[in-house]
Amino acid sequence: MSNGRSHNLVLILAAGVVFLACVFVRAQIGSPNARRSPQPTVVEPVESSPDGPRSSVTSDTEDAHTKDGSIAVALDLAVGPQAWMYLSDADLEVSVRAVASAASADRLVTEIVGEVRVARDALARSRGRIWWLVRPLAWRVDSFSPQRVQVSVWTVSVLSAADVAMPQSDWVTTTFDLAWEGSAWRLVATRDTPGPTPRLGGRDTAWEPEPFDDALAGFQRVGAEVPS
């Protein structure tokens, strides 16, 4: 992964959930008293950016085949892991194939479905509410041509799950390689670079999962909400 190989789109998820769930796993995870949370149902993805260009792979072709159109697709892809966690393997495959280029679809499906399954199974062990938020914050167009574009998106993901993962954030810059195929920008490959990561502000310290969730009691997530 560090030898120049293109990373798949769920690397945000893999770094922010699989890695963190494994590193910060707590002893209760193997307790015979631990119960599996109900499988969440499918939720819609959050809005990519309220202030940024808005489009999608199904937008009007003339509008989509522009630099702004490619930015909007990259923002949609960056926030994809927000909803992918709650899809079945079959539905996730459909979602990935809908955004992937023809040449990359099989590879992306294999990698993404496998990694999301690991993360989904790990988080299902949590006995409390799971906080999993993915937010794109800024973008940069690295290169653009009518047939190929490269867009980098700076993203933060927040994870907290009782018995599984301590409350934490993961900051990453993901570069999306997109190709124009037919009437839409399609994902070819992605690459992740850690950061830039801000320091924790001086007014607070790290939280435990249960007080973290208690402090957010009554709050509704902006965008996609995990069904209770």
C-alpha positions in Angstrom: 0.0 0.0 0.0 2.9 2.3 0.5 4.7 1.3 -2.7 2.7 3.5 -5.0 -0.2 1.0 -5.4 -3.6 2.7 -5.8 -5.7 2.4 -2.6 -9.4 1.7 -2.8 -12.1 4.1 -1.8 -12.8 2.5 1.5 -9.3 3.2 2.8 -10.9 5.9 5.0 -13.1 3.2 6.4 -10.2 0.7 6.7 -8.0 3.2 8.5 -10.8 4.8 10.6 -12.7 1.6 11.5 -10.8 -1.6 10.9 -7.5 -0.3 12.2 -8.9 1.7 15.1 -11.3 -1.0 16.1 -8.4 -3.5 16.3 -5.9 -1.2 18.0 -8.4 0.3 20.5 -10.3 -2.9 21.1 -11.4 -3.4 24.7 -11.4 -6.6 26.8 -15.2 -6.8 26.7 -15.2 -7.6 23.0 -14.7 -11.2 23.9 -17.0 -11.3 26.8 -19.7 -14.0 26.7 -22.1 -11.2 27.9 -21.5 -9.1 24.9 -24.5 -9.0 22.6 -24.6 -8.3 18.9 -26.4 -5.1 17.9 -29.2 -5.4 15.3 -27.9 -5.1 11.7 -28.6 -1.4 10.7 -30.7 -0.9 7.6 -29.6 1.0 4.5 -29.3 4.7 4.9 -28.8 7.4 2.3 -25.4 9.1 2.1 -24.9 12.6 3.6 -24.7 15.7 1.5 -21.2 16.0 0.2 -20.7 19.7 0.8 -23.4 22.3 1.4 -21.1 25.0 -0.1 -19.4 23.1 -2.8 -20.4 22.1 -6.3 -23.3 19.7 -6.4 -23.6 16.9 -9.0 -23.6 13.1 -9.3 -22.7 10.5 -11.7 -26.3 10.6 -13.0 -26.4 14.4 -13.4 -27.1 16.1 -16.7 -24.2 15.2 -19.0 -23.4 18.7 -20.1 -23.1 19.9 -16.5 -21.3 16.8 -15.2 -18.6 16.9 -17.9 -16.9 19.9 -16.3 -14.3 20.6 -13.5 -17.1 21.4 -11.1 -18.9 18.1 -12.0 -15.8 16.1 -11.3 -15.3 17.9 -7.9 -18.9 17.0 -6.9 -18.3 13.4 -7.8 -15.1 13.3 -5.8 -16.9 14.8 -2.8 -19.7 12.1 -3.1 -17.1 9.4 -3.2 -15.2 10.8 -0.2 -18.3 10.6 1.9 -19.3 7.1 0.6 -18.0 5.2 3.7 -20.7 7.0 5.8 -23.4 4.9 4.2 -21.5 1.9 3.0 -21.1 0.6 6.6 -24.9 -0.1 6.7 -25.2 -1.8 3.3 -25.3 -5.6 2.8 -22.6 -7.1 0.7 -24.9 -7.3 -2.3 -26.1 -3.8 -2.0 -22.6 -2.5 -1.5 -21.4 -4.3 -4.6 -24.2 -2.5 -6.5 -23.1 0.8 -5.1 -19.5 0.3 -5.9 -20.1 -0.8 -9.5 -22.4 2.3 -10.0 -19.4 4.6 -9.4 -16.4 2.5 -10.6 -14.9 2.5 -14.1 -15.3 -0.6 -16.1 -11.7 -1.7 -15.8 -11.6 -1.1 -12.0 -15.0 -2.4 -10.9 -14.1 -6.0 -10.1 -11.0 -5.0 -8.1 -12.8 -2.3 -6.2 -15.7 -4.6 -5.4 -13.5 -7.3 -4.0 -11.4 -4.9 -1.9 -14.2 -2.7 -0.6 -16.7 -5.4 0.2 -14.1 -7.4 2.1 -12.9 -4.5 4.2 -16.4 -3.2 4.9 -17.4 -6.6 6.1 -14.6 -6.7 8.6 -15.4 -3.3 9.9 -19.2 -4.0 10.0 -18.6 -7.2 12.0 -16.3 -5.5 14.4 -18.7 -2.7 15.1 -21.6 -5.1 15.5 -20.1 -6.2 18.7 -20.7 -2.8 20.3 -23.4 -2.8 23.0 -24.1 0.9 22.6 -24.8 3.5 19.9 -22.1 3.7 17.2 -20.9 7.1 16.1 -19.4 6.9 12.6 -19.3 10.2 10.8 -17.4 11.0 7.6 -17.1 14.6 6.5 -15.2 16.1 3.5 -13.8 19.5 4.4 -11.9 20.8 1.4 -10.9 19.9 -2.1 -8.2 20.6 -4.7 -8.1 19.8 -8.4 -4.7 18.4 -9.1 -5.1 17.9 -12.8 -8.0 18.1 -15.3 -8.7 17.1 -18.9 -11.9 16.2 -20.6 -11.2 12.5 -20.2 -9.2 12.3 -16.9 -9.2 14.3 -13.7 -7.5 14.0 -10.3 -9.1 15.6 -7.3 -7.8 15.5 -3.7 -10.3 15.8 -0.8 -9.4 16.5 2.8 -11.7 14.5 5.1 -12.2 13.8 8.8 -13.9 10.7 10.1 -15.1 10.3 13.7 -15.6 6.9 15.4 -16.8 5.8 18.8 -18.3 2.5 19.7 -18.7 1.2 23.3 -16.7 -2.0 23.9 -15.0 -1.7 20.5 -13.4 1.7 19.8 -12.4 4.7 21.8 -13.8 8.0 20.6 -11.3 9.2 17.9 -10.9 11.2 14.7 -9.0 10.3 11.6 -7.8 13.0 9.2 -6.8 12.0 5.7 -6.3 13.5 2.2 -7.7 11.2 -0.5 -6.7 11.7 -4.1 -9.4 10.4 -6.5 -8.4 9.4 -10.1 -11.6 9.7 -12.3 -12.1 8.9 -15.9 -15.0 10.1 -18.1 -16.8 7.0 -19.3 -20.1 7.3 -21.3 -21.8 10.1 -19.6 -20.3 10.2 -16.1 -17.0 10.5 -14.2 -16.1 7.0 -12.9 -13.6 6.0 -10.2 -10.4 4.5 -11.4 -8.3 4.5 -8.2 -7.6 6.4 -5.0 -4.5 7.2 -2.9 -4.5 8.2 0.7 -2.1 10.5 2.6 -2.5 10.9 6.4 -3.4 14.4 7.6 -3.1 17.2 7.8 -4.2 16.6 11.4 -4.9 19.4 13.9 -4.1 19.1 17.5 -6.7 18.6 20.2 -7.8 22.0 21.5 -6.7 23.0 25.0 -10.3 23.2 26.4 -10.9 19.4 26.4 -9.3 16.0 26.8 -10.0 12.6 25.3 -13.3 10.9 26.2 -14.4 7.4 27.0 -17.1 5.8 24.7 -20.0 5.8 27.2 -19.6 9.4 28.4 -19.1 10.5 24.8 -22.4 8.9 23.8 -24.2 10.2 26.9 -23.0 13.8 26.2 -24.6 13.5 22.7 -27.9 12.1 24.0 -30.8 13.7 22.0 -28.5 14.9 19.2 -29.3 13.9 15.7 -26.5 13.4 13.2 -26.3 15.9 10.4 -27.0 14.0 7.2 -27.4 10.2 7.3 -28.7 8.9 10.6 -28.2 5.4 11.7 -31.6 3.8 12.4 -32.1 2.8 16.0 
